[in-house]
């Protein structure tokens, strides 16, 4: 059921991210949840699951990870799950010391015509 909900939410989340002006990106998980009109419980978790679905779609299609445009409210980086899945999907290097720089490159690709 959770994965079905994420699959249903993913296209709406992609449309949101593709429609935002570059000056408004990246956005936080909470901003994404609010823009999609999600109500508790587990709004952030639902956004994260939808982002994971988008990551799998983007890797399969050879596109930059549009999920790189959503970050934690505590900084400029996505949550740990983004990095774990990006490594699993072969999009980021396995070495944690290289994650931030590789993420920034991925985010730039997504901003410059990614989706």
BAPASE-198526 format. One record per residue (C-alpha): residue number from 1; x, y, z. Coordinates in pm, 1 decimal, padded with zeros to 6 digits. Layout:
  pos         x         y         z
  NUM         X         Y         Z
...
END
This chain:
  pos         x         y         z
    1   00000.0   00000.0   00000.0
    2   00281.0   00243.9   00086.8
    3   00458.7   00178.6  -00242.0
    4   00132.4   00229.3  -00432.8
    5   00081.6   00561.0  -00254.7
    6   00436.3   00664.5  -00346.9
    7   00378.0   00562.7  -00707.9
    8   00061.7   00772.9  -00717.7
    9   00235.7   01072.1  -00558.6
   10   00553.4   01056.6  -00769.1
   11   00409.8   01210.0  -01091.4
   12   00260.7   01498.9  -00894.0
   13   00592.1   01557.0  -00720.0
   14   00782.3   01549.7  -01051.6
   15   00539.2   01804.7  -01199.5
   16   00585.2   02027.1  -00894.3
   17   00964.4   02018.1  -00915.2
   18   00969.8   02069.7  -01291.6
   19   00729.7   02363.1  -01261.8
   20   00916.7   02560.8  -00998.5
   21   01143.2   02846.0  -01108.5
   22   01511.4   02768.3  -01055.6
   23   01532.4   03052.8  -00802.2
   24   01295.4   02859.4  -00573.2
   25   01499.9   02538.8  -00584.4
   26   01594.7   02337.4  -00394.8
   27   01288.8   02302.0  -00170.8
   28   01255.2   02118.4   00158.8
   29   01065.7   01795.2   00214.5
   30   00811.3   01995.0   00417.7
   31   00764.9   02252.3   00139.8
   32   00707.1   01967.4  -00105.3
   33   00451.2   01807.2   00126.9
   34   00267.7   02137.2   00170.8
   35   00272.7   02217.1  -00201.8
   36   00123.9   01873.7  -00272.9
   37  -00147.9   01930.9  -00013.2
   38  -00046.7   01632.7   00200.0
   39  -00188.5   01610.6   00548.9
   40  -00046.9   01416.0   00845.1
   41   00043.1   01155.0   00935.3
   42   00377.3   01071.0   00775.1
   43   00384.2   01356.5   00524.1
   44   00764.9   01368.1   00507.0
   45   00784.7   00989.5   00476.4
   46   00538.5   00995.3   00187.3
   47   00742.9   01262.7   00010.3
   48   01059.5   01057.8   00067.1
   49   00897.6   00743.9  -00077.0
   50   00777.9   00937.0  -00382.0
   51   01128.1   01078.1  -00427.3
   52   01268.4   00725.4  -00418.2
   53   01024.6   00625.8  -00692.4
   54   01140.4   00927.0  -00897.6
   55   01504.3   00830.3  -00843.5
   56   01440.5   00481.7  -00980.7
   57   01255.2   00627.5  -01281.8
   58   01531.2   00879.3  -01353.1
   59   01810.6   00623.3  -01334.5
   60   01616.0   00386.2  -01561.2
   61   01564.0   00669.1  -01812.1
   62   01921.8   00800.4  -01789.1
   63   01806.9   01137.8  -01650.6
   64   01960.2   01342.8  -01369.3
   65   01798.5   01276.1  -01031.9
   66   01521.1   01530.9  -00993.0
   67   01502.1   01415.2  -00629.5
   68   01826.8   01609.0  -00575.2
   69   01610.6   01922.8  -00574.1
   70   01455.8   01836.1  -00236.1
   71   01661.1   01892.1   00079.2
   72   01634.3   01867.9   00454.7
   73   01527.8   02175.1   00647.9
   74   01853.9   02154.3   00841.5
   75   02081.4   02217.4   00550.1
   76   02149.0   02200.8   00183.6
   77   02148.3   01823.4   00156.1
   78   01881.2   01557.0   00116.8
   79   01808.5   01305.3   00389.7
   80   02033.3   01001.7   00433.1
   81   01792.7   00781.3   00236.8
   82   01865.2   00980.0  -00079.8
   83   02235.1   00901.4  -00055.9
   84   02176.9   00535.0   00029.3
   85   01949.6   00482.3  -00271.1
   86   02168.0   00688.9  -00505.4
   87   02463.8   00466.9  -00416.4
   88   02251.0   00153.8  -00458.0
   89   02137.9   00275.4  -00800.1
   90   02497.1   00349.2  -00902.7
   91   02443.5   00723.8  -00931.0
   92   02670.5   00827.8  -00642.6
   93   03005.9   00680.0  -00537.9
   94   03006.7   00433.1  -00249.4
   95   03258.1   00635.6  -00046.2
   96   03065.9   00861.9   00195.3
   97   03345.6   01120.8   00179.0
   98   03256.3   01177.8  -00187.9
   99   02879.2   01205.3  -00140.2
  100   02844.6   01581.5  -00092.0
  101   03044.8   01678.1  -00398.9
  102   02878.8   01410.5  -00613.7
  103   02537.3   01524.3  -00486.7
  104   02612.3   01885.8  -00581.5
  105   02704.0   01777.5  -00934.6
  106   02381.8   01575.1  -00959.4
  107   02177.7   01871.4  -00834.5
  108   02335.7   02098.7  -01096.7
  109   02247.7   01848.8  -01369.8
  110   01888.2   01836.8  -01244.1
  111   01868.3   02217.2  -01239.4
  112   02006.0   02243.1  -01592.3
  113   01738.7   02054.8  -01779.5
  114   01722.1   01740.7  -01574.2
  115   01359.4   01635.5  -01573.1
END
